[in-house]
């Protein structure tokens, strides 16, 4: 039998205060660095990283951005027409933050 990974532990979806794990939609959506640290503490061995937000990333960071942008475009296409056409939806804001 194949090796199965243990179930992922959820972290609180807070968007306010110093311990906010997620950004508000108006701030670009996505996880904060605090949220990434909390997730990695709850899920040892995780390789979760924060968004690639610089203008011209190089190497692996550029590849991560390209991969995220392609993946999130698929999510955007599968979402409802309301979400696709709303410039302030979470997926649109996250894509803007990643500079997709």
Buried (B, 14 or more C-beta within 10 A) or exposed (E): EEEEEEEEEEBEEBBEEEEBBBBEBEEBBBBBEBBBBBBBEEBEEEEEEEBBEEEEBEEEBEEBBEEBBEEBEEEBEEBEEEBEEBEEBBBBBBBEBBBB
